[in-house]
């Protein structure tokens, strides 16, 4: 499935295995459609530097979460590093990391590090601006 190939460096191995298992089950249609939707998001999202100067108006296209404590909102992707052993591997991205629910910090984010530490790609995420994300956090506080 080409969608899973596109997403291979955006999802951890256990999450990919779970999706492959789910695609073989009764929820096949939902997972196939969701992987295709996420692959389109990844393929069309801006690359590093393309949203420079937009501040909190920039859109977070992807969301990662880990154990209810960490949230990462991806606004731009980098192309894979050609020196990498795996061509096209997603080395880093740009966005907001919020580890404490305090509005987070904008900067470079290592996708591999998130995945290596149990972070998961949020299948239910709807793109929002960083301002919308921060406003929502203030309402919770």
URHU-V281791 format. One record per pair of residues at least 24 apart in sequence whose C-alpha atoms are under 8 Angstrom apart, sorted by the first residue. I is the first residue (numbers start at 0). GAP is how many residues later the second one is. Records with the same first field share a line. If there is no record, write none. Layout:
# URHU-V281791
I = GAP, GAP
This chain:
# URHU-V281791
2 = 32, 33, 35, 36
3 = 31, 35
5 = 33, 36, 37
6 = 28, 31, 32, 35
8 = 80, 81, 103
9 = 80, 101, 105, 111
10 = 104, 109, 110
11 = 103, 104, 106, 107, 108
14 = 105
33 = 89
37 = 85
44 = 30, 31, 32
45 = 29, 30, 31
46 = 29, 30, 31, 32
47 = 28, 29, 30, 45, 46
48 = 27
49 = 26
50 = 25
55 = 73, 74, 75
56 = 72, 73, 74
57 = 71, 72
58 = 68, 69, 70, 71
59 = 35, 67, 68, 69, 70
60 = 65, 66, 67
61 = 59, 60, 63, 65
62 = 58, 59, 62
63 = 50, 55, 56, 57, 58
64 = 54, 55, 56, 57
65 = 51, 52, 53, 54
66 = 51, 52
68 = 30, 31
69 = 27, 28, 29, 30
70 = 26, 27, 28
71 = 24, 25, 26
72 = 24
95 = 34
100 = 36
101 = 35
102 = 31, 34
